[in-house]
Amino acid sequence: MALEYTALKEGVQLEHLTKPPVTKVQLVKYAGASGDFNLLHTDDEFARSIGMDGVIAHGMLVMGFLGQYVMELAGTSAEVAQFQMRFGAMTKPGDEITCSSMVEKIYEKDGKRYVDLELKAEKASEKVVGFGKATLLFL
């Protein structure tokens, strides 16, 4: 999946990464790893008591999926110079998240080669759960 600078073209969609469906066990493990023990992410009864259908994934988990994707695109030929993301629709257990990107801009600055990517994370229902941008600096 790692990108080659000379093979890239602006406006091209890149290979995507589809994560397995989110599980409740994954949410509990992520709560432990992140320290975010908000019951909205781990306790269905609590989530229903505040008007939700059940638990929802941590937004930062989705950001982690996009981060993994960008790192796989960078491979060993680039480093991530910038990464930003905004949250969209909620992610729930059972949602399969697909991370994708498009080459927005290819350029050189101060003798260094850069690529700007538009990022998107979507549920199978084509609802965007996260979107953002990344800049790769090619080595």
PyRosetta script that sets phi, psi and omega in degrees:
from pyrosetta import init, pose_from_sequence

init()
pose = pose_from_sequence("MALEYTALKEGVQLEHLTKPPVTKVQLVKYAGASGDFNLLHTDDEFARSIGMDGVIAHGMLVMGFLGQYVMELAGTSAEVAQFQMRFGAMTKPGDEITCSSMVEKIYEKDGKRYVDLELKAEKASEKVVGFGKATLLFL")
pose.set_psi(1, -19.1)
pose.set_omega(1, -176.8)
pose.set_phi(2, -57.8)
pose.set_psi(2, 140.8)
pose.set_omega(2, -175.5)
pose.set_phi(3, -86.4)
pose.set_psi(3, 150.2)
pose.set_omega(3, 172.0)
pose.set_phi(4, -111.7)
pose.set_psi(4, 122.1)
pose.set_omega(4, -175.3)
pose.set_phi(5, -54.1)
pose.set_psi(5, -46.4)
pose.set_omega(5, -174.4)
pose.set_phi(6, -70.7)
pose.set_psi(6, -16.2)
pose.set_omega(6, -179.2)
pose.set_phi(7, -92.3)
pose.set_psi(7, -6.0)
pose.set_omega(7, -175.4)
pose.set_phi(8, -84.0)
pose.set_psi(8, 149.5)
pose.set_omega(8, 175.7)
pose.set_phi(9, -137.6)
pose.set_psi(9, 141.4)
pose.set_omega(9, 178.8)
pose.set_phi(10, -62.6)
pose.set_psi(10, 142.0)
pose.set_omega(10, 178.5)
pose.set_phi(11, 86.2)
pose.set_psi(11, -2.1)
pose.set_omega(11, -177.3)
pose.set_phi(12, -87.4)
pose.set_psi(12, 134.6)
pose.set_omega(12, 173.5)
pose.set_phi(13, -77.6)
pose.set_psi(13, 135.4)
pose.set_omega(13, 179.5)
pose.set_phi(14, -96.6)
pose.set_psi(14, 165.5)
pose.set_omega(14, 177.4)
pose.set_phi(15, -54.9)
pose.set_psi(15, 141.3)
pose.set_omega(15, -177.8)
pose.set_phi(16, -98.6)
pose.set_psi(16, 169.1)
pose.set_omega(16, 175.7)
pose.set_phi(17, -126.3)
pose.set_psi(17, 122.5)
pose.set_omega(17, 177.4)
pose.set_phi(18, -108.6)
pose.set_psi(18, 123.3)
pose.set_omega(18, 179.6)
pose.set_phi(19, -86.6)
pose.set_psi(19, 151.5)
pose.set_omega(19, 174.7)
pose.set_phi(20, -62.1)
pose.set_psi(20, 159.8)
pose.set_omega(20, 178.4)
pose.set_phi(21, -53.7)
pose.set_psi(21, 138.8)
pose.set_omega(21, 177.5)
pose.set_phi(22, -65.2)
pose.set_psi(22, 138.8)
pose.set_omega(22, 179.5)
pose.set_phi(23, -119.0)
pose.set_psi(23, 159.5)
pose.set_omega(23, 176.3)
pose.set_phi(24, -64.2)
pose.set_psi(24, -36.9)
pose.set_omega(24, 177.4)
pose.set_phi(25, -60.6)
pose.set_psi(25, -42.4)
pose.set_omega(25, 178.1)
pose.set_phi(26, -60.0)
pose.set_psi(26, -40.1)
pose.set_omega(26, 179.8)
pose.set_phi(27, -65.6)
pose.set_psi(27, -39.2)
pose.set_omega(27, 178.3)
pose.set_phi(28, -67.5)
pose.set_psi(28, -42.4)
pose.set_omega(28, 178.0)
pose.set_phi(29, -63.7)
pose.set_psi(29, -40.3)
pose.set_omega(29, 179.3)
pose.set_phi(30, -66.5)
pose.set_psi(30, -38.1)
pose.set_omega(30, 176.9)
pose.set_phi(31, -58.1)
pose.set_psi(31, -44.1)
pose.set_omega(31, 178.9)
pose.set_phi(32, -65.0)
pose.set_psi(32, -41.6)
pose.set_omega(32, -178.6)
pose.set_phi(33, -70.0)
pose.set_psi(33, -36.1)
pose.set_omega(33, -174.8)
pose.set_phi(34, -93.2)
pose.set_psi(34, -20.1)
pose.set_omega(34, -175.4)
pose.set_phi(35, 82.1)
pose.set_psi(35, 6.2)
pose.set_omega(35, 179.1)
pose.set_phi(36, -94.5)
pose.set_psi(36, 94.5)
pose.set_omega(36, -176.9)
pose.set_phi(37, -99.4)
pose.set_psi(37, 24.4)
pose.set_omega(37, 176.9)
pose.set_phi(38, -55.6)
pose.set_psi(38, 126.5)
pose.set_omega(38, -176.3)
pose.set_phi(39, -62.1)
pose.set_psi(39, -17.8)
pose.set_omega(39, 176.9)
pose.set_phi(40, -58.5)
pose.set_psi(40, -24.4)
pose.set_omega(40, -177.1)
pose.set_phi(41, -97.7)
pose.set_psi(41, -11.2)
pose.set_omega(41, -172.9)
pose.set_phi(42, -133.0)
pose.set_psi(42, -11.9)
pose.set_omega(42, -172.8)
pose.set_phi(43, -128.6)
pose.set_psi(43, 104.5)
pose.set_omega(43, -178.3)
pose.set_phi(44, -58.1)
pose.set_psi(44, -41.7)
pose.set_omega(44, -178.6)
pose.set_phi(45, -60.7)
pose.set_psi(45, -45.7)
pose.set_omega(45, 177.7)
pose.set_phi(46, -61.9)
pose.set_psi(46, -45.4)
pose.set_omega(46, -178.9)
pose.set_phi(47, -58.9)
pose.set_psi(47, -42.0)
pose.set_omega(47, 178.6)
pose.set_phi(48, -66.9)
pose.set_psi(48, -32.8)
pose.set_omega(48, -179.0)
pose.set_phi(49, -67.5)
pose.set_psi(49, -18.2)
pose.set_omega(49, 177.8)
pose.set_phi(50, -108.4)
pose.set_psi(50, 17.0)
pose.set_omega(50, 172.5)
pose.set_phi(51, 93.5)
pose.set_psi(51, 8.6)
pose.set_omega(51, 178.0)
pose.set_phi(52, -93.4)
pose.set_psi(52, 165.5)
pose.set_omega(52, 175.7)
pose.set_phi(53, -77.2)
pose.set_psi(53, -21.9)
pose.set_omega(53, -176.7)
pose.set_phi(54, 167.9)
pose.set_psi(54, -168.5)
pose.set_omega(54, -176.8)
pose.set_phi(55, -65.2)
pose.set_psi(55, 156.5)
pose.set_omega(55, 174.3)
pose.set_phi(56, -126.4)
pose.set_psi(56, 155.0)
pose.set_omega(56, 179.6)
pose.set_phi(57, -72.5)
pose.set_psi(57, 152.7)
pose.set_omega(57, 172.8)
pose.set_phi(58, -63.2)
pose.set_psi(58, 135.5)
pose.set_omega(58, 176.2)
pose.set_phi(59, -58.7)
pose.set_psi(59, -36.3)
pose.set_omega(59, -179.1)
pose.set_phi(60, -68.5)
pose.set_psi(60, -20.6)
pose.set_omega(60, 174.1)
pose.set_phi(61, -66.3)
pose.set_psi(61, -43.3)
pose.set_omega(61, 177.4)
pose.set_phi(62, -63.7)
pose.set_psi(62, -39.8)
pose.set_omega(62, 176.6)
pose.set_phi(63, -60.9)
pose.set_psi(63, -37.9)
pose.set_omega(63, 176.3)
pose.set_phi(64, -62.6)
pose.set_psi(64, -38.7)
pose.set_omega(64, 176.6)
pose.set_phi(65, -61.1)
pose.set_psi(65, -46.6)
pose.set_omega(65, 178.8)
pose.set_phi(66, -65.0)
pose.set_psi(66, -37.7)
pose.set_omega(66, 178.0)
pose.set_phi(67, -62.9)
pose.set_psi(67, -43.0)
pose.set_omega(67, 176.3)
pose.set_phi(68, -58.9)
pose.set_psi(68, -45.8)
pose.set_omega(68, -179.4)
pose.set_phi(69, -59.1)
pose.set_psi(69, -47.7)
pose.set_omega(69, -179.2)
pose.set_phi(70, -63.4)
pose.set_psi(70, -40.5)
pose.set_omega(70, 178.8)
pose.set_phi(71, -64.3)
pose.set_psi(71, -37.2)
pose.set_omega(71, 177.1)
pose.set_phi(72, -67.9)
pose.set_psi(72, -36.7)
pose.set_omega(72, 175.8)
pose.set_phi(73, -65.1)
pose.set_psi(73, -40.6)
pose.set_omega(73, -179.4)
pose.set_phi(74, -67.1)
pose.set_psi(74, -37.9)
pose.set_omega(74, -179.1)
pose.set_phi(75, 53.2)
pose.set_psi(75, -138.4)
pose.set_omega(75, 179.3)
pose.set_phi(76, -102.2)
pose.set_psi(76, 0.8)
pose.set_omega(76, -177.8)
pose.set_phi(77, -97.3)
pose.set_psi(77, -5.6)
pose.set_omega(77, -178.5)
pose.set_phi(78, -149.6)
pose.set_psi(78, 164.2)
pose.set_omega(78, 171.5)
pose.set_phi(79, -126.3)
pose.set_psi(79, 154.8)
pose.set_omega(79, -179.2)
pose.set_phi(80, -81.3)
pose.set_psi(80, 115.0)
pose.set_omega(80, -179.9)
pose.set_phi(81, -89.7)
pose.set_psi(81, -28.3)
pose.set_omega(81, 179.8)
pose.set_phi(82, -154.0)
pose.set_psi(82, 144.7)
pose.set_omega(82, 178.4)
pose.set_phi(83, -150.2)
pose.set_psi(83, 125.5)
pose.set_omega(83, 175.9)
pose.set_phi(84, -142.5)
pose.set_psi(84, 151.0)
pose.set_omega(84, -176.5)
pose.set_phi(85, -149.6)
pose.set_psi(85, 149.7)
pose.set_omega(85, 171.8)
pose.set_phi(86, -122.9)
pose.set_psi(86, 152.4)
pose.set_omega(86, -178.6)
pose.set_phi(87, -90.5)
pose.set_psi(87, 150.2)
pose.set_omega(87, 178.0)
pose.set_phi(88, -121.2)
pose.set_psi(88, -126.5)
pose.set_omega(88, -179.7)
pose.set_phi(89, -65.0)
pose.set_psi(89, 160.1)
pose.set_omega(89, -179.8)
pose.set_phi(90, -75.2)
pose.set_psi(90, 147.0)
pose.set_omega(90, 175.4)
pose.set_phi(91, -104.9)
pose.set_psi(91, 132.3)
pose.set_omega(91, -177.6)
pose.set_phi(92, -122.3)
pose.set_psi(92, 160.8)
pose.set_omega(92, 174.2)
pose.set_phi(93, -53.5)
pose.set_psi(93, 137.3)
pose.set_omega(93, -177.7)
pose.set_phi(94, 97.1)
pose.set_psi(94, -19.1)
pose.set_omega(94, 178.6)
pose.set_phi(95, -72.1)
pose.set_psi(95, 131.9)
pose.set_omega(95, 173.9)
pose.set_phi(96, -98.1)
pose.set_psi(96, 123.7)
pose.set_omega(96, -175.3)
pose.set_phi(97, -104.0)
pose.set_psi(97, 129.0)
pose.set_omega(97, 176.3)
pose.set_phi(98, -112.1)
pose.set_psi(98, 124.6)
pose.set_omega(98, 177.9)
pose.set_phi(99, -98.5)
pose.set_psi(99, 132.8)
pose.set_omega(99, -179.9)
pose.set_phi(100, -141.9)
pose.set_psi(100, 167.3)
pose.set_omega(100, 178.8)
pose.set_phi(101, -155.6)
pose.set_psi(101, 161.3)
pose.set_omega(101, 176.5)
pose.set_phi(102, -129.4)
pose.set_psi(102, 142.1)
pose.set_omega(102, 176.3)
pose.set_phi(103, -74.1)
pose.set_psi(103, 113.6)
pose.set_omega(103, -178.5)
pose.set_phi(104, -87.7)
pose.set_psi(104, -43.0)
pose.set_omega(104, -174.5)
pose.set_phi(105, -154.8)
pose.set_psi(105, 139.8)
pose.set_omega(105, 174.4)
pose.set_phi(106, -121.0)
pose.set_psi(106, 128.6)
pose.set_omega(106, -176.1)
pose.set_phi(107, -159.0)
pose.set_psi(107, 165.3)
pose.set_omega(107, 174.0)
pose.set_phi(108, -118.8)
pose.set_psi(108, 142.6)
pose.set_omega(108, 179.4)
pose.set_phi(109, -146.9)
pose.set_psi(109, 127.2)
pose.set_omega(109, -179.2)
pose.set_phi(110, 53.1)
pose.set_psi(110, 39.3)
pose.set_omega(110, 177.9)
pose.set_phi(111, 75.9)
pose.set_psi(111, 7.6)
pose.set_omega(111, 179.7)
pose.set_phi(112, -112.4)
pose.set_psi(112, 149.3)
pose.set_omega(112, -177.3)
pose.set_phi(113, -102.0)
pose.set_psi(113, 128.6)
pose.set_omega(113, -176.7)
pose.set_phi(114, -126.4)
pose.set_psi(114, 153.7)
pose.set_omega(114, 171.8)
pose.set_phi(115, -136.5)
pose.set_psi(115, 126.5)
pose.set_omega(115, 174.3)
pose.set_phi(116, -96.5)
pose.set_psi(116, 132.5)
pose.set_omega(116, 179.8)
pose.set_phi(117, -117.8)
pose.set_psi(117, 139.8)
pose.set_omega(117, 168.2)
pose.set_phi(118, -92.7)
pose.set_psi(118, 129.8)
pose.set_omega(118, -175.9)
pose.set_phi(119, -112.1)
pose.set_psi(119, 150.4)
pose.set_omega(119, 176.6)
pose.set_phi(120, -150.2)
pose.set_psi(120, 139.6)
pose.set_omega(120, 172.0)
pose.set_phi(121, -121.7)
pose.set_psi(121, 125.0)
pose.set_omega(121, -175.6)
pose.set_phi(122, -127.9)
pose.set_psi(122, 150.1)
pose.set_omega(122, 169.1)
pose.set_phi(123, -80.0)
pose.set_psi(123, 166.3)
pose.set_omega(123, 177.3)
pose.set_phi(124, -58.3)
pose.set_psi(124, -26.4)
pose.set_omega(124, -179.5)
pose.set_phi(125, -79.7)
pose.set_psi(125, 10.6)
pose.set_omega(125, -179.9)
pose.set_phi(126, 64.4)
pose.set_psi(126, 25.7)
pose.set_omega(126, 173.4)
pose.set_phi(127, -94.4)
pose.set_psi(127, 127.8)
pose.set_omega(127, -179.1)
pose.set_phi(128, -75.1)
pose.set_psi(128, 123.2)
pose.set_omega(128, 179.3)
pose.set_phi(129, -102.2)
pose.set_psi(129, -13.3)
pose.set_omega(129, 177.5)
pose.set_phi(130, -165.7)
pose.set_psi(130, 148.0)
pose.set_omega(130, 177.6)
pose.set_phi(131, -151.5)
pose.set_psi(131, 157.5)
pose.set_omega(131, -179.0)
pose.set_phi(132, 176.8)
pose.set_psi(132, -156.4)
pose.set_omega(132, -177.0)
pose.set_phi(133, -142.2)
pose.set_psi(133, 153.7)
pose.set_omega(133, 173.5)
pose.set_phi(134, -141.7)
pose.set_psi(134, 147.2)
pose.set_omega(134, 173.7)
pose.set_phi(135, -118.7)
pose.set_psi(135, 126.4)
pose.set_omega(135, 176.7)
pose.set_phi(136, -103.8)
pose.set_psi(136, 135.9)
pose.set_omega(136, 174.8)
pose.set_phi(137, -105.7)
pose.set_psi(137, 116.9)
pose.set_omega(137, -177.5)
pose.set_phi(138, -83.8)
pose.set_psi(138, 135.7)
pose.set_omega(138, -174.7)
pose.set_phi(139, -86.5)
pose.dump_pdb("model.pdb")
